[in-house]
């Protein structure tokens, strides 16, 4: 009887993820502290501590997110290390970089998507008024009537804003000169000062200047209008089928046991559905998107395939 009790206790212990024994979980954010990805990661880490214990957020920026993603890919698949997978690290960078230290398809186990954030096509308000552009249709008509007259800025070659701009040009049948900047903030400053005519920016970044009237929002890039700015139409209303957004989610190293993934998924999806999370993320223009691990895996696979022709057509490359 004593032996049976001991064996039963051992079996229960073995079935319990080792992070339940007091060791913290590391949540790797492959970008610098203070941005939307970091803020949402820290908010969720706080909400899951009652079910998962301590979750320590570590910022590991560098190489467009590749350094942090590689750290997750090469970690032990024991539930102690998880990380953020973003549109850049898992859909764009594999086609953008000549060499990448991880395989976006094979080196990770999906846990759940976290959020999606609309992008928005914005113009300098004074420029829009001067050119008599009040809508996306007006912008397209102006570009067709004045070939190569317009330009647009982005945070750099191969950035989400650059690729969204190329997708827009192709869908609308127009041409605009791309002007890359060293990051999203310089690109926005260039737009505000009138150095460029339009940007496709993250709604969380652009919202404040939209509300003050410095920027004129012509359309959001998501399939549905944003709950935060419902008066702004979607690009799909003028260009049927156009849809692109910024997203990120949680992944573990490949080979992480299924029972560990299931417990992580439940803890984080419950946290994403919490009313407090909904309110906090709404302030960042971010919509929580809790999914199953399988749904997130299928979504990332689809996004990876979708960006291959976009990146190649843009000509962007990082050696």
C-alpha positions in Angstrom: 0.0 0.0 0.0 2.8 2.3 0.9 4.6 1.5 -2.4 1.4 2.2 -4.4 0.9 5.5 -2.7 4.5 6.4 -3.4 4.2 5.5 -7.1 0.9 7.4 -7.4 2.6 10.5 -5.9 5.5 10.1 -8.3 3.1 9.9 -11.3 1.3 13.0 -10.2 4.6 14.9 -9.7 5.8 13.8 -13.1 2.6 15.0 -14.8 2.9 18.4 -13.2 4.9 20.9 -15.3 8.2 21.7 -13.6 7.4 25.4 -13.6 4.8 24.5 -10.9 7.6 23.7 -8.5 8.6 27.3 -8.0 10.8 28.1 -10.9 9.6 31.2 -12.8 8.6 31.2 -16.4 10.7 33.5 -18.7 8.7 35.4 -21.2 11.0 36.6 -23.9 10.0 39.8 -25.7 12.2 40.3 -28.8 11.9 44.0 -28.7 12.8 46.9 -26.4 10.8 47.8 -23.3 8.0 50.3 -23.4 6.4 49.4 -26.7 2.9 47.8 -27.2 4.3 44.2 -27.3 6.2 44.7 -24.1 3.3 46.4 -22.3 0.8 43.7 -23.3 3.3 40.9 -22.3 3.8 42.5 -18.8 0.0 42.9 -18.4 -0.6 39.2 -19.1 2.4 38.1 -16.9 0.8 39.9 -14.0 -2.7 38.3 -14.6 -1.5 34.7 -14.9 0.7 34.6 -11.7 -2.1 33.0 -9.7 -2.3 30.1 -12.0 1.3 29.8 -13.4 3.4 31.4 -10.7 5.9 34.1 -11.4 6.4 35.1 -15.1 9.5 37.2 -15.6 9.4 39.3 -18.8 12.9 39.7 -20.5 13.5 42.1 -23.3 15.9 40.8 -25.9 15.9 43.2 -28.8 18.1 43.0 -31.8 18.2 42.1 -35.5 14.6 43.0 -36.1 13.4 40.6 -33.3 15.5 37.7 -34.5 17.8 37.5 -31.5 14.9 37.1 -29.0 13.0 34.7 -31.2 16.2 32.6 -31.6 16.6 32.5 -27.8 13.1 31.0 -27.5 13.8 28.5 -30.3 16.9 27.2 -28.7 15.6 27.1 -25.1 14.8 23.8 -23.4 11.3 22.7 -24.2 10.3 22.3 -20.5 7.8 25.1 -20.0 10.3 27.5 -18.4 10.9 29.7 -21.5 8.2 31.1 -23.8 8.2 34.1 -26.0 6.3 36.5 -28.2 6.0 35.6 -31.9 5.2 38.7 -34.0 4.3 39.3 -37.6 7.9 40.5 -38.2 9.7 37.5 -36.5 7.4 34.8 -37.8 6.0 36.1 -41.2 8.3 38.8 -42.6 11.9 38.2 -41.3 12.2 34.7 -42.8 11.8 36.2 -46.3 13.6 39.5 -45.5 16.8 38.3 -44.0 19.4 36.5 -46.1 20.3 34.3 -43.0 18.0 33.7 -40.0 19.1 31.7 -37.0 15.8 29.8 -36.5 13.1 28.2 -38.6 9.8 30.0 -38.1 7.8 26.9 -39.0 9.6 24.1 -37.2 11.4 25.6 -34.1 8.3 26.7 -32.2 5.2 25.3 -30.5 2.2 27.8 -30.7 0.4 28.6 -27.5 -2.1 31.3 -28.4 -2.5 34.5 -30.4 -2.5 37.5 -28.1 -3.7 40.5 -30.0 -4.2 42.2 -33.4 -3.7 45.9 -33.9 -5.0 47.7 -37.0 -2.7 49.7 -39.2 -4.1 53.0 -40.5 -3.3 55.0 -43.7 -2.7 58.5 -42.5 -1.8 61.8 -44.2 -0.4 65.0 -42.9 -3.7 67.0 -42.3 -2.3 70.1 -44.1 -1.2 68.1 -47.1 -4.5 66.3 -47.3 -6.3 69.7 -47.3 -3.9 71.2 -49.8 -4.4 68.3 -52.2 -8.2 68.1 -51.5 -7.9 64.5 -50.4 -10.8 63.6 -48.0 -10.9 59.8 -48.6 -8.9 56.8 -49.7 -10.7 57.0 -53.1 -9.5 60.6 -53.4 -5.9 59.6 -52.6 -6.0 56.8 -55.3 -7.6 59.2 -57.8 -4.9 61.8 -57.1 -2.1 59.3 -57.4 -3.4 58.1 -60.8 -3.8 61.6 -62.1 -0.3 62.6 -60.9 2.0 59.6 -61.4 5.0 59.4 -59.1 4.0 62.7 -57.4 3.3 61.1 -54.0 5.6 59.5 -51.5 5.2 57.5 -48.3 7.4 56.8 -45.3 8.0 53.8 -43.2 10.2 52.6 -40.4 12.6 51.0 -42.8 13.0 48.6 -45.8 11.0 45.4 -45.1 9.1 47.0 -42.1 5.4 46.3 -41.8 4.6 49.9 -42.9 6.8 49.4 -46.0 5.2 46.1 -47.0 1.7 47.4 -46.3 2.5 50.4 -48.6 3.6 48.1 -51.4 0.4 46.0 -51.0 -1.7 49.1 -51.2 0.1 50.4 -54.3 -0.4 47.0 -56.0 -4.1 46.8 -55.0 -4.9 50.4 -56.0 -2.8 50.3 -59.2 -0.8 53.4 -58.3 2.8 54.3 -57.8 4.3 56.2 -54.8 7.9 56.6 -53.9 8.9 54.7 -50.7 11.1 56.7 -48.3 12.5 54.5 -45.5 13.5 55.9 -42.1 15.4 54.4 -39.2 12.4 53.4 -37.2 8.7 54.1 -36.8 9.1 57.3 -34.7 11.3 59.1 -37.3 8.9 58.1 -40.0 6.0 59.6 -38.1 7.9 62.8 -37.5 8.6 63.0 -41.2 4.9 62.7 -41.9 4.0 65.3 -39.3 6.5 67.8 -40.7 5.3 67.2 -44.3 8.4 65.5 -45.6 6.3 62.6 -46.8 2.7 62.5 -48.0 1.3 59.4 -46.3 2.3 56.5 -44.0 0.6 53.2 -43.1 1.2 53.2 -39.4 0.2 51.3 -36.3 -3.1 52.7 -35.0 -1.7 52.7 -31.5 1.1 55.0 -32.6 -1.0 57.3 -34.8 -4.2 57.6 -32.7 -3.1 60.6 -30.6 -2.2 62.7 -33.7 -5.4 61.6 -35.4 -7.4 62.8 -32.5 -5.6 66.2 -32.3 -6.1 66.7 -36.0 -2.5 66.7 -37.0 -3.0 63.6 -39.1 -5.9 62.7 -41.3 -6.9 59.0 -41.2 -8.2 57.7 -44.5 -8.6 54.0 -43.7 -7.7 51.2 -41.4 -6.2 48.1 -42.9 -8.3 45.5 -41.0 -11.3 43.7 -42.4 -13.6 45.4 -39.9 -13.6 49.0 -38.6 -11.8 49.7 -35.4 -13.9 49.9 -32.3 -11.7 52.7 -31.1 -12.2 54.9 -34.2 -15.4 53.5 -35.8 -15.8 56.5 -38.2 -12.7 55.6 -40.1 -13.5 53.2 -43.0 -11.6 50.1 -43.9 -9.3 50.0 -46.9 -11.4 47.0 -48.1 -14.4 49.3 -48.5 -12.5 51.0 -51.4 -10.3 48.0 -52.3 -12.3 44.8 -51.8 -10.3 42.0 -50.2 -7.5 44.3 -48.8 -6.7 43.3 -45.3 -3.5 43.5 -43.2 -2.8 44.0 -39.5 -0.2 43.8 -36.9 -0.4 40.7 -34.6 1.6 38.9 -32.0 1.1 35.8 -29.8 2.8 33.3 -27.5 5.1 30.4 -28.5 7.2 27.9 -26.8 10.2 25.9 -28.1 9.4 23.0 -30.4 8.9 19.8 -28.5 7.3 21.4 -25.4 4.9 18.7 -24.0 1.3 19.0 -25.0 0.0 19.1 -21.4 2.3 22.1 -20.7 1.1 23.9 -23.8 -2.5 23.2 -22.8 -2.0 24.7 -19.3 -0.2 27.7 -20.7 -3.0 28.2 -23.3 -5.7 28.0 -20.7 -4.0 30.5 -18.3 -3.2 33.0 -21.0 -6.5 32.8 -22.9 -8.4 33.2 -19.6 -6.3 36.3 -19.0 -7.0 37.7 -22.4 -10.7 37.3 -21.9 -10.7 39.1 -18.5 -12.6 42.4 -18.5 -9.5 44.2 -17.0 -7.4 43.0 -20.0 -10.0 44.1 -22.5 -9.9 47.6 -21.0 -6.1 47.8 -20.7 -5.5 46.6 -24.3 -8.2 48.9 -25.7 -6.1 51.8 -24.4 -3.3 50.5 -26.8 -5.8 50.1 -29.7 -5.1 46.3 -29.3 -7.8 43.7 -29.6 -7.3 40.6 -27.6 -7.5 37.4 -29.7 -7.4 34.3 -27.6 -7.2 31.2 -29.7 -6.4 27.5 -29.4 -2.8 26.5 -30.0 -3.8 24.8 -33.2 -5.6 27.9 -34.5 -2.6 30.1 -33.8 -0.3 27.6 -35.5 -2.5 27.6 -38.6 -2.7 31.4 -38.6 1.1 31.8 -38.4 1.6 29.3 -41.3 -0.9 31.2 -43.4 0.8 34.6 -42.6 4.2 33.2 -43.4 3.0 32.1 -46.8 1.2 35.4 -47.4 4.2 37.6 -46.9 6.7 35.6 -49.1 5.5 37.2 -52.4 5.0 40.6 -50.7 8.6 40.8 -49.4 10.1 39.4 -52.7 8.1 41.9 -54.8 9.2 44.8 -52.5 12.9 44.1 -53.2 13.7 44.5 -49.6 16.6 42.4 -48.3 18.8 42.3 -45.2 22.1 40.6 -45.6 
